[in-house]
Amino acid sequence: MNIEELKYDVHEHRNELKHCPVCNAGIEDRQVALYKGIIRTLYSIYEWCRNNHQHEFTTKEIRGMMDHNAYARFGDLVRFGGIVYKPTGEDGKTHKSQYGINMDRAAAFFQGTYRIPVQITIDQITNMIIDEITVDIKDFPELYQMLDAQGKYDPRKEVTKI
């Protein structure tokens, strides 16, 4: 078996292996879901951007609009429907604390005419989204629906397909 065949086999069996046989990194597909609270936060930030006539901002500027969960999960929004994005700076790179909102998409989403994923599945080897469940704004679950019996966020919990 050559190296390319080994890579292919590891990728094909990533969900059974769960960890890389070489470096022990997690390689199992990962699910990421959004919840109503982060959507409410996104709306507050959208309104702030509208009122301030800007669409790019730093997390420092919007920190007061986020609770602990939203602050920890805000970066996930970049993968969900193209409403939030990472702008490139003058150096041509993206920076950790800088974000932007596509105001047209956000407006359509909050009006109920643009659907975004509520849950995505990421292939952790390729970092590609391999599955998603899209919904309207009215169909986002509450955070408590994503918790396990001990009250901790369960990333493996399936969001009901709508």
SULJO-V825588 format. One record per pair of residues at least 24 apart in sequence whose ideal C-beta (glycine too) atoms are under 8 Angstrom apart, sorted by the first residue. I is the first residue (numbers start at 1). J is the second residue. Records with the same first field share a line. If there is no record, write none. Layout:
BEGIN
I=J ; J
END
This chain:
BEGIN
10=125
11=125 ; 126
14=123 ; 124 ; 125
25=124
26=124
27=124 ; 125
28=124
29=121 ; 122 ; 123 ; 124 ; 130
30=121 ; 122 ; 124 ; 155
31=119 ; 120 ; 121 ; 122 ; 155 ; 156 ; 157 ; 158
32=76 ; 79 ; 119 ; 120 ; 122 ; 155
33=118 ; 119 ; 120 ; 141 ; 146 ; 155 ; 157 ; 159
34=73 ; 76 ; 77 ; 80 ; 117 ; 118 ; 119 ; 140
35=140 ; 141 ; 142 ; 143 ; 145 ; 146
36=140 ; 141 ; 142 ; 143
37=67 ; 69 ; 70 ; 142 ; 143
38=69 ; 70 ; 73 ; 74 ; 76 ; 77
39=137 ; 140
41=65 ; 66 ; 67 ; 70 ; 74
42=77 ; 83 ; 84 ; 101 ; 106
43=110
45=101
46=101 ; 103 ; 106 ; 107 ; 110
49=101 ; 103
50=103
55=100 ; 101 ; 102 ; 103
56=87 ; 98 ; 99 ; 100 ; 101
57=98 ; 99 ; 100
58=97 ; 98 ; 99
59=97 ; 99
60=97
69=143
74=99
79=117 ; 120 ; 122 ; 129
80=116 ; 117 ; 120
81=105 ; 109 ; 114 ; 115 ; 116 ; 117 ; 134
82=116
83=109 ; 116
109=137
110=137
112=136 ; 137 ; 138
118=159 ; 162
119=158 ; 159
133=159 ; 161 ; 162
135=162
END
